[in-house]
């Protein structure tokens, strides 16, 4: 399968030598039934590469099962991967297939394999070596014919030395290794990526899109993008939301990059200063920003519901009114309720925590200039003052100072 066909089938974007080299490797290994290890920073598109390999293989008509090993709790990962027998544990009322059984005759993609517990690694190694596994609670082995593609953003060789990753599994996986370049090493692809992301987002959300100027693209090419393609995609979407219907200029991009603490153009626009963020921090800031956009969408929805007249709808089951009632039941329509997203839905944080942190970061960025911070956060100064008091941010700032 040639490179252009791989791009077309998998949705991979880019014309740089770096990405073409990766896709050349994909074309060589796709139809060879061998395990592949993909190395790359968070947000570089490792999942897309796994899809490209699967689509170019003889298994393409079968299932590609995608598993994020880092997102599955240690206590249940073996049950998820290999399944369990009825009665294997208290809540196991029925037998259940695991991901390896689901992927039989197809491909399984084990993302973030560096986070997999050592005990589970032994069992994955057995699958690779013998094509066998056992369901949790079972004494009989089952067979599977599954191609394994693994990915990591960690240094597995270092983890092996530290005793955190099995050496035999590492050697078994690294027979073919594809190193996916970070976005900062293929900046010539930024123009194509921005165009694709902007067109997709504007069509999906019915936003008028007038394009990015060459200066806007150049401004984005000056950035290092520690969150890689994922961070660029979220940035483009946030710009389109804030600048609806406008042609995006270099000035708009530079201002937004500064507002989001990605780079600082203040001293010399030609020489942006990188803000010290690692990929994990960049990832967290993306989540912060997207949750705040979601919050604003919910606020807009509340306003729309308040302004709507549901009495004119005479259907037996008033869907819109029912939706309004459900919003009321969940206490979303209370103007003072900041818990729009419950803490359980996003881990240890709730919306108050996220908004508070975003306000603190913005105030720090503007040296406690509240007018500039309010403008950056797209809220009135009065609202910002109220939130500073509500969250006790004034005390924190004074203490830090």
Phi, psi and omega in degrees: 000127182281168187299317182296323178292323176299314180299316182297317184284322188265342182083013178286135185246134175149149177233003183291158177300324183296313182285327178294327176295318178299314183290332174295319176295319178302315181297329181282326186260346188304313185267010174259122188283079184220153179290149181228139174248126179252120176259137177177151179295163177299133176089006182273347177102035182297325180295322178297322178295321178297321178295320179298318179296315181297315183293335179268003184262172177286353180263008189299336180280349179260184189278143167255114181259122183256124183233124174265101185297329182287343183265355182259125179303146184303325184290341183238002185297324180292322177295321179293317183284317189248353182083177178216158179269151177305130180084006181297328175208178192308313185269005182277076182283342178220157172289151184219137176285146175262179183296323180294324178289321178296325183273007182305132184073359179242217184230142172242133179252112180262093181280149181052049182294340177296343179268001183285134179300150181302321182297323180285327179302322179302318184285327175293321177300319179296323176298316181294322185276321187238353183068028183234152175203168175236137170293151176298129179087001181254155178250358181252138178282149174240153180260147174216141176248087187230133174276135182253125170243126181242156179216152179205151171252012180250163176274096184295326179299321178292320178296325177298315180297328181276358180077018182258354177216138184290131181295319182295322177292319179302312180295325180292323182282324190275015177307314172238120181241128176249120178264113183272122184288145173291162183299327181296343178263000176219053185295339179295342179276352185300320180300312180296318180297314181299314180300315181294313181297317182294317180295315180298313184292319181293323178291315181298322186254010177054046179258133178292126186239121182251005174093172178251138177287161176303325179294324179295317178297317180298321179298320179288331179287345177280346184274157179270338178050071179299335176272002174061213187299324180297318179293317178300316180300313180295324179295313179301317181295320180293323177296316181296326178292316185281339183237050185302130175077003181257151170282127188277117183262171177298323180296317179298315181296314181299319179296317181292323178297321178291317180300325183264013176058034178272312172216167179236113180264008193299321183280314181209111183303336181281343183233081181295143177262126181288135172279137187285091179228134174270169182304323180295319179293319178299319179298318182294321180293327175298316180296317178304311185295316182293324178293324178290324174297319178298319178300316181295321177300319180293320177299318178297322180295319178301315181296318180298318181294320180297325184275350185275151176251103183275349186293338183280353181268118187251018180293153180306323178235106184285099186297315182296318179295321178298320178297320178297320179295321180294324177295321178295317180301324181272006176062027180283334186274009175277118184302334184265001184273113181267353183272058182289332176239116184295149183302325183297333185285338184229026176088226188277353184252150166242181186298325179300314179301315183293316180294319179300314181295321179296320179295316179299315180299317183292318177298319178297320181296323182260022177052042178067020174281103189289328179296313180294321180295317180298319179296318180295323181276358179060047175219162179287158178298323181298316178296319179297316179301317181297317181291325176300317179291315182300319184271356181067029183290327180304315181295320181294317181296316180297321180295317180295322180291000000 
